[in-house]
Amino acid sequence: MTKQEILDYVINYVKEHFNEQVKEVNADTKLLSTRLLDSISTLHMVSDLEEHFKFDAEAHEVNPDNLDSPAQIANYISGKIGA
């Protein structure tokens, strides 16, 4: 799986699951720093992404450095799965 495929999946995931909070989504949409997603929503998203991409997120990795935008999320997942 390429990083672009991961990014496309993440963008579609955010659009599908958080369409009430996030009206437009692109690779650089800020999700956490703008509080579009709260902590519970973020944990649900991480859990779903772990299941889909078959990786385990460590507690210290669930932070804005890795999860603030779809591009950061895709980079994080790519690093976890070696894509």
MODELLER restraints for C-alpha pairs under 7 A, 6 or more apart:
rsr = mdl.restraints
at = mdl.atoms
rsr.add(forms.Gaussian(group=physical.xy_distance, feature=features.Distance(at['CA:1:A'], at['CA:83:A']), mean=6.01, stdev=0.5))
rsr.add(forms.Gaussian(group=physical.xy_distance, feature=features.Distance(at['CA:2:A'], at['CA:83:A']), mean=5.83, stdev=0.5))
rsr.add(forms.Gaussian(group=physical.xy_distance, feature=features.Distance(at['CA:3:A'], at['CA:74:A']), mean=6.39, stdev=0.5))
rsr.add(forms.Gaussian(group=physical.xy_distance, feature=features.Distance(at['CA:3:A'], at['CA:78:A']), mean=6.07, stdev=0.5))
rsr.add(forms.Gaussian(group=physical.xy_distance, feature=features.Distance(at['CA:3:A'], at['CA:83:A']), mean=6.39, stdev=0.5))
rsr.add(forms.Gaussian(group=physical.xy_distance, feature=features.Distance(at['CA:6:A'], at['CA:74:A']), mean=5.56, stdev=0.5))
rsr.add(forms.Gaussian(group=physical.xy_distance, feature=features.Distance(at['CA:7:A'], at['CA:70:A']), mean=6.34, stdev=0.5))
rsr.add(forms.Gaussian(group=physical.xy_distance, feature=features.Distance(at['CA:7:A'], at['CA:71:A']), mean=6.24, stdev=0.5))
rsr.add(forms.Gaussian(group=physical.xy_distance, feature=features.Distance(at['CA:7:A'], at['CA:74:A']), mean=5.00, stdev=0.5))
rsr.add(forms.Gaussian(group=physical.xy_distance, feature=features.Distance(at['CA:10:A'], at['CA:70:A']), mean=5.93, stdev=0.5))
rsr.add(forms.Gaussian(group=physical.xy_distance, feature=features.Distance(at['CA:10:A'], at['CA:74:A']), mean=6.92, stdev=0.5))
rsr.add(forms.Gaussian(group=physical.xy_distance, feature=features.Distance(at['CA:11:A'], at['CA:25:A']), mean=6.39, stdev=0.5))
rsr.add(forms.Gaussian(group=physical.xy_distance, feature=features.Distance(at['CA:11:A'], at['CA:26:A']), mean=6.54, stdev=0.5))
rsr.add(forms.Gaussian(group=physical.xy_distance, feature=features.Distance(at['CA:11:A'], at['CA:70:A']), mean=6.03, stdev=0.5))
rsr.add(forms.Gaussian(group=physical.xy_distance, feature=features.Distance(at['CA:15:A'], at['CA:25:A']), mean=6.68, stdev=0.5))
rsr.add(forms.Gaussian(group=physical.xy_distance, feature=features.Distance(at['CA:21:A'], at['CA:36:A']), mean=5.82, stdev=0.5))
rsr.add(forms.Gaussian(group=physical.xy_distance, feature=features.Distance(at['CA:22:A'], at['CA:36:A']), mean=6.49, stdev=0.5))
rsr.add(forms.Gaussian(group=physical.xy_distance, feature=features.Distance(at['CA:27:A'], at['CA:69:A']), mean=6.47, stdev=0.5))
rsr.add(forms.Gaussian(group=physical.xy_distance, feature=features.Distance(at['CA:27:A'], at['CA:70:A']), mean=4.96, stdev=0.5))
rsr.add(forms.Gaussian(group=physical.xy_distance, feature=features.Distance(at['CA:27:A'], at['CA:71:A']), mean=4.82, stdev=0.5))
rsr.add(forms.Gaussian(group=physical.xy_distance, feature=features.Distance(at['CA:28:A'], at['CA:69:A']), mean=5.42, stdev=0.5))
rsr.add(forms.Gaussian(group=physical.xy_distance, feature=features.Distance(at['CA:28:A'], at['CA:70:A']), mean=6.39, stdev=0.5))
rsr.add(forms.Gaussian(group=physical.xy_distance, feature=features.Distance(at['CA:28:A'], at['CA:71:A']), mean=6.12, stdev=0.5))
rsr.add(forms.Gaussian(group=physical.xy_distance, feature=features.Distance(at['CA:29:A'], at['CA:69:A']), mean=5.33, stdev=0.5))
rsr.add(forms.Gaussian(group=physical.xy_distance, feature=features.Distance(at['CA:29:A'], at['CA:70:A']), mean=6.81, stdev=0.5))
rsr.add(forms.Gaussian(group=physical.xy_distance, feature=features.Distance(at['CA:30:A'], at['CA:68:A']), mean=5.44, stdev=0.5))
rsr.add(forms.Gaussian(group=physical.xy_distance, feature=features.Distance(at['CA:30:A'], at['CA:69:A']), mean=4.87, stdev=0.5))
rsr.add(forms.Gaussian(group=physical.xy_distance, feature=features.Distance(at['CA:31:A'], at['CA:37:A']), mean=5.62, stdev=0.5))
rsr.add(forms.Gaussian(group=physical.xy_distance, feature=features.Distance(at['CA:31:A'], at['CA:68:A']), mean=5.12, stdev=0.5))
rsr.add(forms.Gaussian(group=physical.xy_distance, feature=features.Distance(at['CA:31:A'], at['CA:69:A']), mean=5.62, stdev=0.5))
rsr.add(forms.Gaussian(group=physical.xy_distance, feature=features.Distance(at['CA:32:A'], at['CA:64:A']), mean=6.37, stdev=0.5))
rsr.add(forms.Gaussian(group=physical.xy_distance, feature=features.Distance(at['CA:32:A'], at['CA:68:A']), mean=4.97, stdev=0.5))
rsr.add(forms.Gaussian(group=physical.xy_distance, feature=features.Distance(at['CA:33:A'], at['CA:68:A']), mean=6.45, stdev=0.5))
rsr.add(forms.Gaussian(group=physical.xy_distance, feature=features.Distance(at['CA:50:A'], at['CA:56:A']), mean=5.87, stdev=0.5))
rsr.add(forms.Gaussian(group=physical.xy_distance, feature=features.Distance(at['CA:50:A'], at['CA:57:A']), mean=6.96, stdev=0.5))
rsr.add(forms.Gaussian(group=physical.xy_distance, feature=features.Distance(at['CA:55:A'], at['CA:80:A']), mean=6.57, stdev=0.5))
rsr.add(forms.Gaussian(group=physical.xy_distance, feature=features.Distance(at['CA:55:A'], at['CA:81:A']), mean=6.60, stdev=0.5))
rsr.add(forms.Gaussian(group=physical.xy_distance, feature=features.Distance(at['CA:66:A'], at['CA:72:A']), mean=5.31, stdev=0.5))
rsr.add(forms.Gaussian(group=physical.xy_distance, feature=features.Distance(at['CA:66:A'], at['CA:73:A']), mean=5.65, stdev=0.5))
rsr.add(forms.Gaussian(group=physical.xy_distance, feature=features.Distance(at['CA:66:A'], at['CA:76:A']), mean=5.73, stdev=0.5))
rsr.add(forms.Gaussian(group=physical.xy_distance, feature=features.Distance(at['CA:67:A'], at['CA:73:A']), mean=4.87, stdev=0.5))
